[in-house]
Amino acid sequence: MILKGQRCLRKDLGAGQEVWFLFEYQKNFPELTDVDTVNISVRFVSSVQAFMAAFAGFIITSSCKHVMKDRHWISTDYVVFAVPYMAYDIYAMYLCHWFKHKAKHSNGLKTSSTNIVIDFLKKNFLIVLHHLTLLLVCFPIVVYYRKGLGDFFLGCLFLAELSTPFVSFAKILKRFRKQNTLLYKVNGVIVLATFFLCRILVFPYMYWAYGKQYGIPAHLVPFRIPLHCTLGNAMLLAPQVYWLSLIIRKAGKTVKVE
């Protein structure tokens, strides 16, 4: 009952933060549309959660000397906190889509809610699938089935969130048409660096860390651990590689325009 109440409170806090940001943005920046206000609010809340996750990941990885056996209390607790956030984030993304749709079809023509949901899922299929996988697959494994092993690796995965605030900041700068500023370009470099280091290289790093712990060459680790571990890592890595390719492609277009 207490845990259920904590989860409800966390959801309410996330929603409350967003409503507060909506009012603040509209009060201080009246030129912003509802679409802008909702998008900025969602990205701000997302960035706060990402910094918290990365900080938790840093604490866990720096505290666990043994990559398999050492434990840190925040590892499981943060997963319990992050689960309702993931559910909220799906709703927040849909809210952004709904406001965009409303602004685009402001001529009075109504679209059914079912069609809006279908359009949202088509445009955000991969990220929604990613969130649902974390909710329905990763959460039970982390909390119930891993038997207290591998807090270090969980911390490494938390560190992947470090790139999120910079991605969100880039979107906000783009809204204010700051693509030609030095700030936008510097932030773009940080996006590429943090995304590559924390979302791509983190996977070979985890294999290297495991190999170092047990005296196994890194390239042999995939053959010495259970197959489902490597398959799980591959499933988590695949969308990251795809998103990195989109970031690189967008950066290339920016360079060509200049």
Protein Blocks (a to p, Z undefined) as FASTA:
>chain_A
ZZmmmmmmmmmmmmmmmmmmmmmmmmmmmmbcfklmmmmmmmmmmmmmmmmmmmmmmmmm
mmmmblklpccfklmmmmmmmmmmmmmmmmmmmmmmmmmmmmmmmnopacdfklmmmmmm
mmmmmmmmmmmmmmmmmmmmmmmmnnopaklmmmmmmmmmmmmmmmmmmmmmmmnopmlp
mklmmmmmmmmmmmmmmmmmmmmmmmmmmmmmnopafklmmmmgcfklmmmmmmmmmmmm
mmmmmmmmmmmmmmmmZZ
